[in-house]
Amino acid sequence: MPGRTGRVEQERERRTSLVIGGREMALVVRRHPRARRLSLRLPVGDGSVLVTIPERAAFADGVALARNNSAWIEAKVAARPKRVAFVPGAVVPLRGIDHEIRHVPASATPTRAEGGSILVGGGEASLPARVEAWLRREARADLASEVARLAPGVDRPPGRIGVRDTRSRWGSCSADGNLSFSWRLILAPPPVLAYVAAHELAHLIERNHGPRFWALVARLGGDGVAEARAWLRRNGPGLHRYG
């Protein structure tokens, strides 16, 4: 019969809920092998509270940390920008410029950007899905173009390019050279998308974030790297409120 320690090691995560400001929120308490202390954060976009605890900590300690910081959580939630659904009349940034979503039911042409609007045909019920699908295609096209432009600056050709809706990172580079990006980069100004493309291409050569890596990013991305990084730190979380 396994002892208590064995059971603790097998259980990595526990989910419950807590009430913050009269609203029920999901609470996830998660063990992490490298955690040295309890930490609390609100992941962007999913409406939950995440507590990370060390291997040997009790889940009850994580729950207590969240409950004891309910005022902080409530203030953070209140300060978040409101979510913007992909519905007619909503204003969303496209390549850093605000566009209004307009429903054109009789339009036989595909979703497109025109005159400061995103024009969407077809039925209204499926409009949000069509807008997101179109934004994903636009992101893939822009990223593929940017990767192709920058790729000659590295000694290793990139693999496949994928777009996802990642929460914790804007891009990634696998060991076999495949690149993955957040489709939400299409909402940011083009220099920001270009910086993330340069960042992941640099990982084809330099797998860490040491001085040689950042020197390569600067060579690929040019003078706009520092400004694009600052923009992403400042405004990136807000991109997750769309859709």
GUPA-420655 format. One record per atom (N, C-alpha, C): residue in three letters; atom name; x, y, z. Coordinates in steps of 0.001 Angstrom, whole numbers, plus 500000, padded with zeros to 6 digits. Layout:
N
ATOM residuo atomo     px     py     pz
ATOM     ala    CA      X      Y      Z
...
This chain:
243
ATOM residuo atomo     px     py     pz
ATOM     met     N 500861 498794 500000
ATOM     met    CA 500000 500000 500000
ATOM     met     C 500887 501242 500000
ATOM     pro     N 500737 502136 499032
ATOM     pro    CA 501627 503296 498962
ATOM     pro     C 501403 504245 500118
ATOM     gly     N 502469 504853 500563
ATOM     gly    CA 502346 505813 501650
ATOM     gly     C 501844 507149 501159
ATOM     arg     N 501739 508081 502091
ATOM     arg    CA 501199 509403 501769
ATOM     arg     C 502075 510132 500758
ATOM     thr     N 503390 509966 500884
ATOM     thr    CA 504308 510651 499965
ATOM     thr     C 504079 510211 498537
ATOM     gly     N 503864 508914 498321
ATOM     gly    CA 503599 508407 496980
ATOM     gly     C 502367 509005 496374
ATOM     arg     N 501316 509150 497173
ATOM     arg    CA 500083 509724 496644
ATOM     arg     C 500269 511183 496285
ATOM     val     N 501023 511934 497124
ATOM     val    CA 501260 513346 496858
ATOM     val     C 502013 513515 495540
ATOM     glu     N 503019 512700 495313
ATOM     glu    CA 503814 512840 494096
ATOM     glu     C 502982 512552 492851
ATOM     gln     N 501985 511701 492952
ATOM     gln    CA 501180 511371 491783
ATOM     gln     C 500165 512468 491463
ATOM     glu     N 499711 513190 492466
ATOM     glu    CA 498698 514219 492228
ATOM     glu     C 499394 515548 491964
ATOM     arg     N 499327 516009 490739
ATOM     arg    CA 500047 517210 490337
ATOM     arg     C 499193 518466 490420
ATOM     glu     N 497890 518316 490360
ATOM     glu    CA 497019 519487 490237
ATOM     glu     C 495682 519215 490906
ATOM     arg     N 495139 520222 491537
ATOM     arg    CA 493810 520108 492125
ATOM     arg     C 493004 521345 491739
ATOM     arg     N 491764 521121 491347
ATOM     arg    CA 490897 522222 490903
ATOM     arg     C 489721 522387 491847
ATOM     thr     N 489428 523633 492165
ATOM     thr    CA 488273 523948 492989
ATOM     thr     C 487789 525330 492558
ATOM     ser     N 487148 526052 493414
ATOM     ser    CA 486673 527401 493066
ATOM     ser     C 486671 528261 494307
ATOM     leu     N 486601 529557 494101
ATOM     leu    CA 486460 530501 495199
ATOM     leu     C 485620 531664 494717
ATOM     val     N 484999 532359 495645
ATOM     val    CA 484125 533481 495304
ATOM     val     C 484893 534772 495541
ATOM     ile     N 485006 535573 494485
ATOM     ile    CA 485727 536846 494532
ATOM     ile     C 484758 537953 494128
ATOM     gly     N 484469 538867 495058
ATOM     gly    CA 483571 539966 494746
ATOM     gly     C 482200 539509 494279
ATOM     gly     N 481714 538421 494850
ATOM     gly    CA 480411 537898 494472
ATOM     gly     C 480400 537061 493218
ATOM     arg     N 481582 536826 492645
ATOM     arg    CA 481695 536052 491406
ATOM     arg     C 482517 534798 491665
ATOM     glu     N 482027 533660 491194
ATOM     glu    CA 482757 532412 491362
ATOM     glu     C 483850 532302 490298
ATOM     met     N 485056 531998 490746
ATOM     met    CA 486187 531849 489836
ATOM     met     C 486817 530480 490034
ATOM     ala     N 487304 529909 488944
ATOM     ala    CA 488008 528635 489023
ATOM     ala     C 489358 528846 489702
ATOM     leu     N 489715 527931 490579
ATOM     leu    CA 491013 527977 491260
ATOM     leu     C 491773 526691 490942
ATOM     val     N 492980 526853 490407
ATOM     val    CA 493839 525722 490087
ATOM     val     C 495067 525803 490987
ATOM     val     N 495290 524753 491782
ATOM     val    CA 496497 524651 492602
ATOM     val     C 497372 523578 491965
ATOM     arg     N 498583 523954 491567
ATOM     arg    CA 499419 523083 490757
ATOM     arg     C 500815 522951 491365
ATOM     arg     N 501275 521717 491493
ATOM     arg    CA 502641 521470 491962
ATOM     arg     C 503637 521668 490818
ATOM     his     N 504797 522233 491175
ATOM     his    CA 505855 522399 490174
ATOM     his     C 507173 521952 490784
ATOM     pro     N 507937 521131 490076
ATOM     pro    CA 509164 520579 490668
ATOM     pro     C 510214 521621 491014
ATOM     arg     N 510191 522769 490344
ATOM     arg    CA 511217 523786 490620
ATOM     arg     C 510714 524921 491512
ATOM     ala     N 509469 524852 491944
ATOM     ala    CA 508918 525909 492800
ATOM     ala     C 509568 525850 494179
ATOM     arg     N 509975 526986 494691
ATOM     arg    CA 510572 527069 496027
ATOM     arg     C 509625 527716 497034
ATOM     arg     N 508586 528324 496547
ATOM     arg    CA 507608 528971 497421
ATOM     arg     C 506260 528987 496730
ATOM     leu     N 505225 529343 497443
ATOM     leu    CA 503899 529450 496854
ATOM     leu     C 503810 530752 496061
ATOM     ser     N 503184 530706 494912
ATOM     ser    CA 503001 531911 494106
ATOM     ser     C 501586 531941 493543
ATOM     leu     N 501101 533137 493339
ATOM     leu    CA 499719 533352 492908
ATOM     leu     C 499709 534238 491683
ATOM     arg     N 498948 533849 490664
ATOM     arg    CA 498793 534711 489496
ATOM     arg     C 497467 534436 488825
ATOM     leu     N 497083 535359 487953
ATOM     leu    CA 495858 535246 487175
ATOM     leu     C 496246 535054 485721
ATOM     pro     N 496180 533816 485203
ATOM     pro    CA 496521 533617 483790
ATOM     pro     C 495668 534506 482904
ATOM     val     N 496287 534998 481841
ATOM     val    CA 495596 535924 480947
ATOM     val     C 494495 535205 480194
ATOM     gly     N 493302 535761 480257
ATOM     gly    CA 492263 535355 479324
ATOM     gly     C 491353 534227 479728
ATOM     asp     N 491737 533384 480725
ATOM     asp    CA 490870 532241 480976
ATOM     asp     C 490011 532369 482223
ATOM     gly     N 490088 533502 482941
ATOM     gly    CA 489196 533743 484058
ATOM     gly     C 489459 532901 485282
ATOM     ser     N 490640 532342 485431
ATOM     ser    CA 490937 531479 486564
ATOM     ser     C 491998 532111 487451
ATOM     val     N 492186 531498 488607
ATOM     val    CA 493266 531854 489526
ATOM     val     C 494195 530653 489602
ATOM     leu     N 495490 530881 489461
ATOM     leu    CA 496471 529799 489486
ATOM     leu     C 497425 529995 490653
ATOM     val     N 497520 528974 491496
ATOM     val    CA 498491 528966 492582
ATOM     val     C 499489 527845 492308
ATOM     thr     N 500773 528188 492290
ATOM     thr    CA 501837 527204 492111
ATOM     thr     C 502472 526932 493467
ATOM     ile     N 502656 525648 493775
ATOM     ile    CA 503194 525269 495074
ATOM     ile     C 504393 524329 494889
ATOM     pro     N 505301 524291 495863
ATOM     pro    CA 506417 523344 495793
ATOM     pro     C 505930 521903 495891
ATOM     glu     N 506820 520991 495584
ATOM     glu    CA 506493 519564 495552
ATOM     glu     C 505874 519068 496848
ATOM     arg     N 506410 519465 497982
ATOM     arg    CA 505980 518907 499253
ATOM     arg     C 504946 519761 499972
ATOM     ala     N 504503 520833 499363
ATOM     ala    CA 503488 521671 500000
ATOM     ala     C 502117 521014 499897
ATOM     ala     N 501235 521373 500803
ATOM     ala    CA 499877 520837 500803
ATOM     ala     C 498990 521676 499895
ATOM     phe     N 498066 521010 499224
ATOM     phe    CA 497129 521744 498381
ATOM     phe     C 496340 522760 499203
ATOM     ala     N 496060 522419 500450
ATOM     ala    CA 495303 523332 501310
ATOM     ala     C 496024 524660 501494
ATOM     asp     N 497371 524622 501475
ATOM     asp    CA 498133 525870 501599
ATOM     asp     C 497914 526767 500390
ATOM     gly     N 497830 526148 499208
ATOM     gly    CA 497573 526920 497998
ATOM     gly     C 496198 527549 498008
ATOM     val     N 495207 526796 498450
ATOM     val    CA 493848 527324 498545
ATOM     val     C 493804 528481 499533
ATOM     ala     N 494486 528318 500662
ATOM     ala    CA 494506 529371 501678
ATOM     ala     C 495169 530639 501147
ATOM     leu     N 496241 530477 500360
ATOM     leu    CA 496916 531645 499795
ATOM     leu     C 495952 532446 498921
ATOM     ala     N 495185 531748 498073
ATOM     ala    CA 494230 532441 497208
ATOM     ala     C 493150 533150 498029
ATOM     arg     N 492613 532467 499020
ATOM     arg    CA 491548 533066 499833
ATOM     arg     C 492055 534260 500638
ATOM     asn     N 493279 534168 501122
ATOM     asn    CA 493836 535273 501911
ATOM     asn     C 494168 536491 501055
ATOM     asn     N 494255 536285 499749
ATOM     asn    CA 494566 537392 498830
ATOM     asn     C 493375 537739 497948
ATOM     ser     N 492175 537497 498459
ATOM     ser    CA 490971 537738 497652
ATOM     ser     C 490830 539205 497258
ATOM     ala     N 491239 540125 498136
ATOM     ala    CA 491131 541552 497800
ATOM     ala     C 492052 541899 496638
ATOM     trp     N 493269 541337 496649
ATOM     trp    CA 494216 541569 495546
ATOM     trp     C 493663 541001 494246
ATOM     ile     N 493106 539790 494301
ATOM     ile    CA 492541 539173 493103
ATOM     ile     C 491389 540016 492563
ATOM     glu     N 490518 540471 493452
ATOM     glu    CA 489372 541290 493017
ATOM     glu     C 489843 542569 492339
ATOM     ala     N 490880 543204 492894
ATOM     ala    CA 491403 544440 492297
ATOM     ala     C 492004 544166 490926
ATOM     lys     N 492736 543059 490788
ATOM     lys    CA 493337 542719 489497
ATOM     lys     C 492268 542421 488454
ATOM     val     N 491233 541693 488853
ATOM     val    CA 490150 541373 487918
ATOM     val     C 489439 542645 487480
ATOM     ala     N 489190 543553 488435
ATOM     ala    CA 488494 544805 488111
ATOM     ala     C 489310 545680 487170
ATOM     ala     N 490640 545586 487263
ATOM     ala    CA 491501 546426 486441
ATOM     ala     C 491702 545881 485034
ATOM     arg     N 491290 544636 484809
ATOM     arg    CA 491489 544049 483480
ATOM     arg     C 490577 544724 482451
ATOM     pro     N 491066 544897 481245
ATOM     pro    CA 490190 545397 480178
ATOM     pro     C 489055 544399 479919
ATOM     lys     N 487889 544915 479563
ATOM     lys    CA 486750 544056 479295
ATOM     lys     C 486990 543229 478037
ATOM     arg     N 486419 542032 478029
ATOM     arg    CA 486548 541167 476864
ATOM     arg     C 485780 541759 475685
ATOM     val     N 486294 541518 474488
ATOM     val    CA 485675 542001 473258
ATOM     val     C 485342 540785 472398
ATOM     ala     N 484073 540463 472294
ATOM     ala    CA 483655 539322 471480
ATOM     ala     C 483676 539706 470008
ATOM     phe     N 483843 538712 469154
ATOM     phe    CA 483806 538951 467711
ATOM     phe     C 482349 538978 467263
ATOM     val     N 481745 540136 467422
ATOM     val    CA 480338 540331 467055
ATOM     val     C 480237 541618 466245
ATOM     pro     N 479153 541781 465473
ATOM     pro    CA 478996 543019 464712
ATOM     pro     C 479076 544254 465610
ATOM     gly     N 479826 545237 465160
ATOM     gly    CA 480003 546469 465916
ATOM     gly     C 481219 546478 466812
ATOM     ala     N 481798 545311 467095
ATOM     ala    CA 482997 545263 467940
ATOM     ala     C 484185 545869 467204
ATOM     val     N 485048 546508 467951
ATOM     val    CA 486261 547109 467378
ATOM     val     C 487461 546297 467845
ATOM     val     N 488213 545781 466892
ATOM     val    CA 489396 544970 467206
ATOM     val     C 490578 545509 466404
ATOM     pro     N 491778 545412 466966
ATOM     pro    CA 492959 545872 466214
ATOM     pro     C 493376 544835 465177
ATOM     leu     N 493711 545303 464007
ATOM     leu    CA 494267 544464 462949
ATOM     leu     C 495565 545110 462520
ATOM     arg     N 496674 544407 462743
ATOM     arg    CA 498014 544956 462496
ATOM     arg     C 498189 546304 463202
ATOM     gly     N 497612 546374 464418
ATOM     gly    CA 497770 547555 465251
ATOM     gly     C 496796 548680 464982
ATOM     ile     N 495900 548523 464009
ATOM     ile    CA 494942 549574 463651
ATOM     ile     C 493525 549082 463935
ATOM     asp     N 492746 549879 464652
ATOM     asp    CA 491392 549473 465016
ATOM     asp     C 490509 549297 463784
ATOM     his     N 489781 548195 463763
ATOM     his    CA 488818 547900 462709
ATOM     his     C 487489 547500 463352
ATOM     glu     N 486403 547926 462743
ATOM     glu    CA 485079 547544 463232
ATOM     glu     C 484583 546313 462462
ATOM     ile     N 484054 545346 463199
ATOM     ile    CA 483474 544169 462555
ATOM     ile     C 482089 544539 462026
ATOM     arg     N 481893 544328 460730
ATOM     arg    CA 480606 544631 460094
ATOM     arg     C 480062 543373 459446
ATOM     his     N 478814 543081 459753
ATOM     his    CA 478161 541912 459173
ATOM     his     C 477475 542318 457875
ATOM     val     N 477857 541650 456785
ATOM     val    CA 477271 541921 455467
ATOM     val     C 476660 540601 454984
ATOM     pro     N 475442 540275 455427
ATOM     pro    CA 474874 538948 455169
ATOM     pro     C 474840 538558 453706
ATOM     ala     N 474551 539526 452836
ATOM     ala    CA 474378 539201 451417
ATOM     ala     C 475692 539100 450662
ATOM     ser     N 476800 539409 451326
ATOM     ser    CA 478088 539409 450631
ATOM     ser     C 478479 537990 450223
ATOM     ala     N 478879 537863 448963
ATOM     ala    CA 479325 536560 448465
ATOM     ala     C 480838 536424 448535
ATOM     thr     N 481518 537497 448941
ATOM     thr    CA 482983 537465 449014
ATOM     thr     C 483425 537019 450399
ATOM     pro     N 484615 536472 450513
ATOM     pro    CA 485109 536014 451818
ATOM     pro     C 485308 537188 452781
ATOM     thr     N 485521 536845 454038
ATOM     thr    CA 485848 537854 455040
ATOM     thr     C 487065 538646 454571
ATOM     arg     N 487006 539968 454761
ATOM     arg    CA 488096 540807 454269
ATOM     arg     C 488141 542102 455076
ATOM     ala     N 489275 542778 455038
ATOM     ala    CA 489432 544092 455642
ATOM     ala     C 489312 545144 454550
ATOM     glu     N 488506 546161 454836
ATOM     glu    CA 488278 547199 453825
ATOM     glu     C 487821 548475 454508
ATOM     gly     N 488528 549566 454248
ATOM     gly    CA 488118 550867 454747
ATOM     gly     C 487948 550940 456250
ATOM     gly     N 488846 550307 456998
ATOM     gly    CA 488755 550361 458454
ATOM     gly     C 487747 549408 459055
ATOM     ser     N 487219 548489 458256
ATOM     ser    CA 486256 547507 458744
ATOM     ser     C 486704 546101 458379
ATOM     ile     N 486240 545135 459148
ATOM     ile    CA 486365 543729 458791
ATOM     ile     C 484976 543288 458356
ATOM     leu     N 484816 543027 457072
ATOM     leu    CA 483520 542700 456494
ATOM     leu     C 483339 541190 456483
ATOM     val     N 482205 540732 457033
ATOM     val    CA 481962 539301 457198
ATOM     val     C 480593 538961 456631
ATOM     gly     N 480554 538042 455686
ATOM     gly    CA 479290 537609 455118
ATOM     gly     C 478736 536400 455844
ATOM     gly     N 477661 535828 455301
ATOM     gly    CA 477078 534615 455863
ATOM     gly     C 476204 534885 457071
ATOM     gly     N 475819 533797 457733
ATOM     gly    CA 474929 533908 458887
ATOM     gly     C 475630 534493 460099
ATOM     glu     N 474844 535134 460968
ATOM     glu    CA 475419 535808 462129
ATOM     glu     C 475858 534818 463202
ATOM     ala     N 475190 533671 463300
ATOM     ala    CA 475506 532710 464363
ATOM     ala     C 476949 532233 464295
ATOM     ser     N 477457 532057 463080
ATOM     ser    CA 478822 531549 462925
ATOM     ser     C 479835 532663 462661
ATOM     leu     N 479406 533916 462773
ATOM     leu    CA 480297 535045 462489
ATOM     leu     C 481544 535046 463379
ATOM     pro     N 481433 534851 464707
ATOM     pro    CA 482651 534868 465534
ATOM     pro     C 483683 533845 465081
ATOM     ala     N 483233 532648 464737
ATOM     ala    CA 484172 531615 464298
ATOM     ala     C 484831 531997 462982
ATOM     arg     N 484075 532635 462083
ATOM     arg    CA 484651 533025 460796
ATOM     arg     C 485659 534149 460958
ATOM     val     N 485372 535079 461871
ATOM     val    CA 486330 536159 462117
ATOM     val     C 487642 535594 462661
ATOM     glu     N 487559 534706 463646
ATOM     glu    CA 488797 534140 464202
ATOM     glu     C 489546 533311 463161
ATOM     ala     N 488822 532531 462383
ATOM     ala    CA 489487 531726 461349
ATOM     ala     C 490208 532629 460355
ATOM     trp     N 489588 533743 459994
ATOM     trp    CA 490207 534677 459055
ATOM     trp     C 491444 535323 459679
ATOM     leu     N 491351 535718 460951
ATOM     leu    CA 492511 536311 461618
ATOM     leu     C 493662 535317 461707
ATOM     arg     N 493350 534057 461944
ATOM     arg    CA 494395 533033 461975
ATOM     arg     C 495080 532907 460609
ATOM     arg     N 494287 532944 459542
ATOM     arg    CA 494881 532851 458199
ATOM     arg     C 495757 534058 457907
ATOM     glu     N 495286 535235 458297
ATOM     glu    CA 496083 536446 458096
ATOM     glu     C 497395 536375 458891
ATOM     ala     N 497305 535862 460126
ATOM     ala    CA 498506 535729 460946
ATOM     ala     C 499493 534766 460317
ATOM     arg     N 498994 533637 459837
ATOM     arg    CA 499877 532649 459218
ATOM     arg     C 500569 533241 457991
ATOM     ala     N 499810 533976 457175
ATOM     ala    CA 500387 534567 455970
ATOM     ala     C 501460 535594 456321
ATOM     asp     N 501178 536464 457277
ATOM     asp    CA 502158 537486 457664
ATOM     asp     C 503407 536853 458278
ATOM     leu     N 503198 535844 459116
ATOM     leu    CA 504337 535196 459762
ATOM     leu     C 505185 534427 458753
ATOM     ala     N 504536 533735 457821
ATOM     ala    CA 505289 533008 456798
ATOM     ala     C 506119 533969 455959
ATOM     ser     N 505529 535125 455635
ATOM     ser    CA 506258 536124 454858
ATOM     ser     C 507448 536675 455640
ATOM     glu     N 507228 536948 456923
ATOM     glu    CA 508294 537524 457747
ATOM     glu     C 509407 536508 457989
ATOM     val     N 509040 535259 458243
ATOM     val    CA 510054 534220 458433
ATOM     val     C 510882 534040 457166
ATOM     ala     N 510211 534039 456014
ATOM     ala    CA 510940 533895 454744
ATOM     ala     C 511893 535060 454518
ATOM     arg     N 511486 536256 454919
ATOM     arg    CA 512335 537432 454742
ATOM     arg     C 513576 537368 455626
ATOM     leu     N 513406 536871 456860
ATOM     leu    CA 514498 536880 457830
ATOM     leu     C 515357 535622 457798
ATOM     ala     N 514818 534525 457275
ATOM     ala    CA 515503 533238 457338
ATOM     ala     C 516911 533236 456749
ATOM     pro     N 517183 533999 455678
ATOM     pro    CA 518562 533996 455160
ATOM     pro     C 519596 534484 456169
ATOM     gly     N 519133 535128 457248
ATOM     gly    CA 520065 535627 458256
ATOM     gly     C 520527 534585 459251
ATOM     val     N 520000 533364 459165
ATOM     val    CA 520453 532282 460040
ATOM     val     C 520966 531128 459185
ATOM     asp     N 521768 530281 459793
ATOM     asp    CA 522431 529217 459029
ATOM     asp     C 521595 527943 458926
ATOM     arg     N 520439 527932 459528
ATOM     arg    CA 519616 526726 459524
ATOM     arg     C 518232 527069 459013
ATOM     pro     N 517727 526374 458011
ATOM     pro    CA 516394 526690 457496
ATOM     pro     C 515305 526308 458494
ATOM     pro     N 514273 527139 458630
ATOM     pro    CA 513178 526800 459547
ATOM     pro     C 512337 525663 458992
ATOM     gly     N 511618 524998 459896
ATOM     gly    CA 510706 523933 459487
ATOM     gly     C 509315 524484 459240
ATOM     arg     N 508320 523747 459708
ATOM     arg    CA 506931 524165 459501
ATOM     arg     C 506590 525378 460369
ATOM     ile     N 505621 526137 459910
ATOM     ile    CA 505119 527286 460674
ATOM     ile     C 503685 526985 461091
ATOM     gly     N 503406 527082 462380
ATOM     gly    CA 502057 526852 462889
ATOM     gly     C 501564 528052 463669
ATOM     val     N 500259 528223 463747
ATOM     val    CA 499667 529278 464575
ATOM     val     C 498703 528632 465558
ATOM     arg     N 498769 529088 466796
ATOM     arg    CA 497927 528562 467866
ATOM     arg     C 497433 529714 468722
ATOM     asp     N 496658 529382 469739
ATOM     asp    CA 496214 530403 470688
ATOM     asp     C 496891 530139 472023
ATOM     thr     N 498188 530345 472062
ATOM     thr    CA 498968 530094 473266
ATOM     thr     C 498794 531235 474257
ATOM     arg     N 498857 530908 475542
ATOM     arg    CA 498664 531905 476593
ATOM     arg     C 499965 532358 477231
ATOM     ser     N 500923 531462 477322
ATOM     ser    CA 502129 531766 478092
ATOM     ser     C 503283 532282 477240
ATOM     arg     N 503193 532137 475924
ATOM     arg    CA 504291 532596 475072
ATOM     arg     C 503747 533003 473714
ATOM     trp     N 504490 533890 473052
ATOM     trp    CA 504073 534387 471742
ATOM     trp     C 504615 533544 470603
ATOM     gly     N 505629 532772 470875
ATOM     gly    CA 506188 531911 469851
ATOM     gly     C 507043 530842 470481
ATOM     ser     N 507359 529822 469704
ATOM     ser    CA 508240 528759 470189
ATOM     ser     C 508958 528151 468996
ATOM     cys     N 510095 527528 469281
ATOM     cys    CA 510909 526862 468263
ATOM     cys     C 511248 525476 468782
ATOM     ser     N 510805 524446 468090
ATOM     ser    CA 511052 523080 468534
ATOM     ser     C 512471 522654 468173
ATOM     ala     N 512898 521546 468741
ATOM     ala    CA 514250 521044 468491
ATOM     ala     C 514469 520692 467020
ATOM     asp     N 513393 520322 466319
ATOM     asp    CA 513542 519985 464895
ATOM     asp     C 513323 521177 463975
ATOM     gly     N 513231 522379 464553
ATOM     gly    CA 513190 523586 463736
ATOM     gly     C 511824 524082 463346
ATOM     asn     N 510761 523438 463838
ATOM     asn    CA 509421 523930 463546
ATOM     asn     C 509107 525137 464426
ATOM     leu     N 508442 526114 463838
ATOM     leu    CA 508113 527347 464543
ATOM     leu     C 506615 527423 464791
ATOM     ser     N 506248 527870 465971
ATOM     ser    CA 504838 528035 466316
ATOM     ser     C 504640 529427 466894
ATOM     phe     N 503536 530070 466536
ATOM     phe    CA 503276 531440 466960
ATOM     phe     C 501830 531591 467419
ATOM     ser     N 501592 532590 468234
ATOM     ser    CA 500227 532961 468611
ATOM     ser     C 499586 533721 467454
ATOM     trp     N 498372 533318 467096
ATOM     trp    CA 497688 534034 466011
ATOM     trp     C 497385 535471 466411
ATOM     arg     N 497392 535762 467700
ATOM     arg    CA 497045 537113 468168
ATOM     arg     C 498098 538155 467803
ATOM     leu     N 499243 537705 467300
ATOM     leu    CA 500237 538662 466824
ATOM     leu     C 499718 539485 465659
ATOM     ile     N 498698 538998 464948
ATOM     ile    CA 498121 539762 463840
ATOM     ile     C 497394 540997 464358
ATOM     leu     N 497065 541016 465647
ATOM     leu    CA 496403 542177 466245
ATOM     leu     C 497408 543283 466567
ATOM     ala     N 498674 542918 466710
ATOM     ala    CA 499716 543869 467102
ATOM     ala     C 500279 544603 465889
ATOM     pro     N 500969 545713 466098
ATOM     pro    CA 501634 546389 464985
ATOM     pro     C 502641 545457 464310
ATOM     pro     N 502835 545587 463008
ATOM     pro    CA 503749 544693 462283
ATOM     pro     C 505149 544572 462873
ATOM     pro     N 505762 545638 463406
ATOM     pro    CA 507101 545451 463980
ATOM     pro     C 507126 544466 465144
ATOM     val     N 505996 544318 465844
ATOM     val    CA 505943 543379 466965
ATOM     val     C 505941 541955 466437
ATOM     leu     N 505132 541698 465421
ATOM     leu    CA 505128 540380 464784
ATOM     leu     C 506508 540058 464220
ATOM     ala     N 507146 541042 463613
ATOM     ala    CA 508482 540830 463039
ATOM     ala     C 509495 540491 464125
ATOM     tyr     N 509391 541157 465282
ATOM     tyr    CA 510312 540865 466382
ATOM     tyr     C 510147 539431 466869
ATOM     val     N 508897 538961 467030
ATOM     val    CA 508685 537594 467513
ATOM     val     C 509201 536583 466487
ATOM     ala     N 509012 536878 465203
ATOM     ala    CA 509563 535999 464169
ATOM     ala     C 511082 535930 464276
ATOM     ala     N 511732 537073 464470
ATOM     ala    CA 513188 537091 464622
ATOM     ala     C 513619 536330 465872
ATOM     his     N 512867 536491 466937
ATOM     his    CA 513162 535810 468203
ATOM     his     C 513189 534293 468018
ATOM     glu     N 512152 533758 467359
ATOM     glu    CA 512086 532303 467199
ATOM     glu     C 513089 531796 466168
ATOM     leu     N 513345 532564 465140
ATOM     leu    CA 514383 532166 464184
ATOM     leu     C 515749 532105 464865
ATOM     ala     N 516008 533035 465768
ATOM     ala    CA 517289 533024 466477
ATOM     ala     C 517446 531761 467304
ATOM     his     N 516325 531201 467770
ATOM     his    CA 516394 529967 468555
ATOM     his     C 516795 528760 467703
ATOM     leu     N 516749 528880 466392
ATOM     leu    CA 517267 527806 465547
ATOM     leu     C 518762 527611 465772
ATOM     ile     N 519443 528692 466150
ATOM     ile    CA 520889 528659 466340
ATOM     ile     C 521255 528663 467818
ATOM     glu     N 520605 529536 468574
ATOM     glu    CA 520902 529688 469998
ATOM     glu     C 519668 529266 470793
ATOM     arg     N 519770 528158 471535
ATOM     arg    CA 518604 527611 472220
ATOM     arg     C 518289 528321 473530
ATOM     asn     N 519232 529091 474077
ATOM     asn    CA 518965 529791 475329
ATOM     asn     C 518775 531281 475055
ATOM     his     N 518711 532066 476136
ATOM     his    CA 518554 533512 475999
ATOM     his     C 519809 534240 476465
ATOM     gly     N 520941 533720 476074
ATOM     gly    CA 522210 534332 476439
ATOM     gly     C 522574 535503 475537
ATOM     pro     N 523726 536114 475777
ATOM     pro    CA 524149 537286 474995
ATOM     pro     C 524213 537019 473491
ATOM     arg     N 524672 535841 473078
ATOM     arg    CA 524764 535538 471642
ATOM     arg     C 523370 535469 471019
ATOM     phe     N 522414 534948 471792
ATOM     phe    CA 521033 534902 471281
ATOM     phe     C 520525 536310 471015
ATOM     trp     N 520645 537198 472012
ATOM     trp    CA 520090 538542 471844
ATOM     trp     C 520846 539339 470782
ATOM     ala     N 522126 539049 470603
ATOM     ala    CA 522866 539703 469526
ATOM     ala     C 522325 539267 468173
ATOM     leu     N 521967 537985 468052
ATOM     leu    CA 521403 537497 466802
ATOM     leu     C 520016 538082 466560
ATOM     val     N 519196 538168 467606
ATOM     val    CA 517869 538780 467464
ATOM     val     C 518008 540223 466988
ATOM     ala     N 518953 540966 467583
ATOM     ala    CA 519167 542360 467189
ATOM     ala     C 519618 542458 465736
ATOM     arg     N 520475 541525 465309
ATOM     arg    CA 520934 541545 463911
ATOM     arg     C 519784 541242 462966
ATOM     leu     N 518928 540290 463329
ATOM     leu    CA 517802 539942 462467
ATOM     leu     C 516714 541021 462482
ATOM     gly     N 516420 541508 463693
ATOM     gly    CA 515288 542414 463847
ATOM     gly     C 515593 543875 463646
ATOM     gly     N 516848 544249 463672
ATOM     gly    CA 517201 545641 463437
ATOM     gly     C 516911 546541 464627
ATOM     asp     N 516762 547825 464335
ATOM     asp    CA 516635 548837 465386
ATOM     asp     C 515313 548759 466153
ATOM     gly     N 514324 548058 465615
ATOM     gly    CA 513010 548065 466261
ATOM     gly     C 512817 547024 467339
ATOM     val     N 513851 546219 467642
ATOM     val    CA 513684 545109 468585
ATOM     val     C 513316 545597 469979
ATOM     ala     N 514069 546551 470503
ATOM     ala    CA 513817 547018 471871
ATOM     ala     C 512421 547603 472004
ATOM     glu     N 512012 548396 471037
ATOM     glu    CA 510684 549011 471092
ATOM     glu     C 509583 547964 470982
ATOM     ala     N 509790 546960 470103
ATOM     ala    CA 508784 545908 469944
ATOM     ala     C 508669 545072 471217
ATOM     arg     N 509789 544755 471848
ATOM     arg    CA 509756 544013 473111
ATOM     arg     C 509003 544802 474168
ATOM     ala     N 509268 546093 474248
ATOM     ala    CA 508595 546929 475248
ATOM     ala     C 507095 546981 474974
ATOM     trp     N 506719 547089 473700
ATOM     trp    CA 505288 547118 473350
ATOM     trp     C 504605 545829 473789
ATOM     leu     N 505263 544706 473558
ATOM     leu    CA 504670 543415 473879
ATOM     leu     C 504529 543236 475386
ATOM     arg     N 505518 543669 476144
ATOM     arg    CA 505411 543590 477602
ATOM     arg     C 504278 544468 478112
ATOM     arg     N 504116 545615 477498
ATOM     arg    CA 503126 546589 477960
ATOM     arg     C 501716 546251 477499
ATOM     asn     N 501582 545829 476245
ATOM     asn    CA 500261 545674 475646
ATOM     asn     C 499877 544235 475315
ATOM     gly     N 500855 543326 475345
ATOM     gly    CA 500571 541954 474957
ATOM     gly     C 499430 541295 475706
ATOM     pro     N 499381 541400 477052
ATOM     pro    CA 498288 540739 477762
ATOM     pro     C 496911 541165 477286
ATOM     gly     N 496784 542428 476876
ATOM     gly    CA 495483 542916 476415
ATOM     gly     C 495005 542286 475128
ATOM     leu     N 495903 541686 474342
ATOM     leu    CA 495500 541045 473099
ATOM     leu     C 494659 539805 473358
ATOM     his     N 494763 539244 474562
ATOM     his    CA 494018 538023 474869
ATOM     his     C 492555 538294 475214
ATOM     arg     N 492166 539549 475257
ATOM     arg    CA 490758 539830 475580
ATOM     arg     C 489866 539777 474347
ATOM     tyr     N 490456 539642 473169
ATOM     tyr    CA 489659 539643 471938
ATOM     tyr     C 489237 538234 471568
ATOM     gly     N 487960 538102 471201
ATOM     gly    CA 487455 536820 470766
ATOM     gly     C 486933 535980 471904
